[in-house]
Amino acid sequence: MSHLNRNTFAIVAIAVSLSAAGVARADGTPPEVIGAGEIQARIDLSAQQADADRRAVQALLQRDDVRKVAAAAGLDIGRAEAAASVLSGEALASIAAQARAVPTDLAGGSDSIVMPATTVIIVLLVIILVT
């Protein structure tokens, strides 16, 4: 490699390294740097969301009406509770969303809770099968 080619290569390598490192942006804005505090805050928020999701699933599994539906369908609610305690990530978020969607209010002034049994069975089966 000639002396001129080595210099050209060195200049190009430095330019690529600087642009890849984020030293300069085309629009002139400085690169974003996330500090340790923000990283920890995001980790804490994620853990709090997972805890809230897990509580939502456990609350559904502890309802008397859900236990009755599970028993009628031959599902082991204890196994579902154990499985729900180890769920994480997308599976936990998805099941928690389904658990939150199960109606909890009294319908039409009735003294019983109206809840689609199929929804409960699906949530219970997903919990058991995912883990």
Secondary structure, DSSP 8 states (H G I E B T S, - for coil): --HHHHHHHHHHHHHHHHHHTTS--TT--------HHHHHHHHHHHHHHHHHHHHHHHHHHT-HHHHHHHHHHT--HHHHHHHHTT--HHHHHHHHHHHHHS--SBSTT-SSB---HHHHHHHHHHHHHH-
